[in-house]
Amino acid sequence: MAHHRHRKPKGRPIDGWLIIDKPTAIGSTDVVAICKRAFQAQKCGHGGTLDPLATGVLPIAFGAATKTVPYVMDGTKQYRFTLRLGEARDSDDADGNVTATSDARPTDDQIRAALPAFIGDIMQVPPIYSAIKVAGERAYDLARAGETVELAARPARVDRFELIERPDADTAVFFVESGKGVYMRSLARDIARACGTVGHIAALRRLRVGPFLEKDSVPLDRIAVSGDTPPPSPDLLLPVTTALADIPALALTEAEAARMSFGQPIPLVELMGRVPREANPDGGLARAMAGGRLMGLARFEDGLLKPERWLGQGGS
């Protein structure tokens, strides 16, 4: 039976990032399935879920890029959302059922006055329709089953939260820049409450995830293969290293890279003069490069450079 263990994985071994401009009314995992099928790829995942209602930047990782997903998800995110005032919904977006209404409509000044309380390190209660687990079950599964879901507030980081447009009394458009794990639906719900009314997200667009920007994105219909259309070109993929563009690079010799590939740390004394200035020697990350190839990620710790995530032969 041993030969089964070495069965060749289905599909082509492709490495890199594809930045999809996700259309509305489709889930992030469905987008992954479409991309995997289109490129006939062995391995594929996404860098940060977008709700079905949301559009915009959805980074898709192929092959070796899947190992770098956590570093992308830790990056800065930017969003634009439209708040519909006067109606609360159970999902905190337009896909849900109305749970409360209000005739109160705040002025622009009232909205602006409420914003500072949501900037910086804040505590946020996630939407009940979220993937957070409650006693081993997903919150959205419990909510759909009609159960009462109580979620605890959790820390979130919001760097910018600005009112950018007020098309009419019922709607307000915002720009948000945030860290990981911030729910735009919660921000929308909470800013409406802070202004003495209720509200939900009517439209949401993600403009940035880490180093990936809206201008890098490709419409999904350019990827989807049907009938006799040829498969999309691998030239659409960005190199694995793109995801790590914000992490300082450190040049290693082939011998040092080989040592690290076996899990052996290298004393920083041996790397004197090569450690990048912007690297944090106390727990910071570095991109380990050998001969221009990305070998993996390493962390500075206790006077050593320790392998954190090794990519093997180096992603291009």
N, C-alpha and C positions, 0 to 999 in steps of 0.2 A: 504493500500500500504506500510505501515511502515516496514513490514517484509522483503521487498526487501533490505532494507538498511543493514540488518544483514546477508545477504547471505554470506555463507562461501567462502573465496577466493579459486580459483582453485589451485590444486597442494599441495605439501608438504611444511610445514614450515621448511626451512633449513637455518642455519646461518653459515657464514664463507666466506673465500676467496679461490678462485681457480686461480692459476697463469697459464695462457695458454701461450704456445709458438705459437703465431699466424703465420700461414703459409701465403704466399703471395697470392694475387688475391682474397682476401675475406675482406669484411668490418667488422669493430669492432662490429656493431650492429648485423650482421649475426652470429658472434661468440657468442654473448650474447644469441641469439635465440636458437642456437644449445645446449649451456650449460643448458639453462632453460628447454628445452625439455628433455635432457638426464637425468637430476636430478629430473624432474617433479616438479620443484621448484615454489613456489608462487611468489617470488620476486627476481629479478636479474638485475644487471647493470654492467657497466664497469668503471674502474678507469683510464680514459685517452685514448682518441681515437688514433688509429694507422691508417694511410692511407692504402688502399687496397694493394699497392705495398710493404708496410713495413712488416717486420717479427719481432718476438721476444716477449718480456714481455708484456702481456695484462692481468692485474689483473681483475678478475670477482668477483663481490660482490654478495653474497646471503643473503637475509633477513636482519637481524640487521646490517650486514656489509655495506649495502648500505648507512647507515647514516654516515659512516666514510669515504666515497669516497672523500669528499673535502680535508681531511687531507692527504690522499695518493697523490692526485693530486698536492698538495703543496710541496711534497717531491722532492728530487734530482732525476734527470733523467740522464741516460747514454745511448749514442748511438754510433754506428759505421756506417758511410755511405761512399759510393763510389761515387765520383764526376766524371761525364763524361765531359771532356773538349771539347770545340769547337762547341757545339750545345746548344742553348737556347730553352726551350720548354714552351708553355703557362701555363702548370701545374707545372713547375719547377721540374718535375720528368719524368721518362721514359714513363709514360702513356699518356703524352700530345703530341701536334703537334709542330713540329719544327718552331720557329719564327725567328731565326737568327743563323748564323754560323760565325766561325772565325778560321783562320789558326794559330793564335797565341797560343803557348804552353809554359807556364811558367816553369822555372826550379824549382827544389825543394827549392832552396834558396829563390827564389822570392815568392814562396808560404809561406814559413816560415816567411819571412819578413812582409807579409800581415796579418798574423794571430793575432798579438797583438791588432789590431784595433777592433777585434770582441770579445775580452775577457773583462769581467767585466760587468758594467751596460751599455747596448747599446740601440740604437733605431733601430727597425727592421720593415720593411714593410712586412706584411704577404703575402703569395701567393694568387693570385686572386681566385684560386681553394681552398678555405678554408670555414669553417662554420661561419665565421664572418658575422654579419648582417649589411647590407647597406640599410637604409630606410626600415627596417622591412623584407628585403629579404636576404636569404643566398647568400654570394658572389659567391659560386660555381654554384648556380642556374642561377644567372645573367650572369656569364661567359659562361655557357653552352648555354644560349639563345642568345649568340652573342653580349651581351651588353658590353660596355667599363666599367670596374670596377676600381675605384680609391680608394685604401685603404691608410689610414694615417699610418705613422710610429708609433709604440707603444713600450714602454719600455720592455726590455728583459734582462735576467741575464744569462751570460755564464761564468762558472767557469774554464772550461778547453776546449781548442780547439787545437788539435794536429794532425800534419801530421804523420800517422803511416806506410804508405806503398805507393810506387809508382810503380805499376805493369808495366806501360808503359807510353809513352808521353801523351796518351789520358785520362788516369785515375789516380786518387789520392784517397787514403783511409784515412779517418779522424776518430778520437775519440773525442766525445763531452760530457762534463758534464754540465748540465744546470738546471735552475730553471723551474717554470711552464710557459707555454705559449710561449716557444721558438720554432720557426718553422725551422726544419732542412733543408727543401727545400729552405727557404729564405737564410739560412747560405751558402748553396751550391751555389746558384745563385750569392750571393754577394761576396763570396771569389773569384769566377771565374772573376767577373767584376773588383775586386780590383787588380787582376793579369793581367788585360789588355786583357781578353778574355771573352767568355761566357760559361755557363755550366749548367748542371742539375744533379739531383740525379739518379743514375742508380740502386743503391741498398741501402736499409736502414734497420738497425736492432736495436731494442731497447734492451739494456742489463740490465737496472734497472729502477724501478719506486719506489721511496721512499725506504721502507724496503724490497721490493720484488726484488729478483735477478734472473738472468738467470738460475742459478742452481736449483731454486725452481719451474721452469716451467714444464708443462706437455704438450706433443704434442696434438693438437686438435683431431687427429684421435683416440686417446685413450678415448676420451669423447663421440664422436659422436655415437649414438645408431642407428643401422639399423637391420631390420629383427629380428632374434632370439638372438642377442647379449644381454647379461644382462646389466642393467643400471650400470654406473660407481659407484665405492664405495665412500660413503661420507668420508671415511678415507683420500681421496685425498685433502679434504678441510683443510685450515689452520684456526686457531681460529680467530674470529673477532678482538681480541686484537693485532694480528700480525701487523695490519695496523698502530697501534698506538705505536709501539715498541720504537719510538724515543721520545715519550712524557713522561715526568717524572710521576711516580706513587705516589699517595697520599692515605694513608689508612684512611678510615672513619669508624666510628661505624655504626651499623645498624640504629640507631636513627638519626644520621647525614645524612646518605644516604636517609632515609625516608623524612627528612625535605627538602633535595635538590630535591627529586623527585616531590615535590609540588611547586618547583620553588623558594624556600626560600634560600637566600644566608647565608653563615656561616662566622661570623667575624674571621679573621685570628688569632686574639688573642686566640680563642678557639682551634686553630690547632697548637699552639706553640710547637716547638720541632718535629713536624711531617712533616712540609713543606720540600720537598726534596731540597737539596742544589742547584741542577742544575736548579730548577724552577725559572722562571722570575716573581718576585712578582708584576711587573708592566705590566700587560696585558698578561702574559704568560699562557699557558695551562697546565693542569694536568689531568692525568687519575685518576678518582675517583674510588677507589677499596674498596669493603666491603667483608670481609671474603674470600679474594682471588678472588672475582668475579668483573668483570668490570661493574660498574654501569653507567658510562657515562663520558663525558668530562666536565671539569669545568675551569673557567678562573679567574685568580687573578686580581682584579680590585678594586680600592678605599678602600683598607684594607679589602676586602671581597673575599670569594670564591663563585663565582656565577655559577650556572648550565648553561652550554653552549649547550650541546647536550646530552639528557638523553636517555639511551638505555633500561631503565626499569629494568627487572629482572636480567640483567647482562648477557652479551654474554660470552660464554666460551672462 
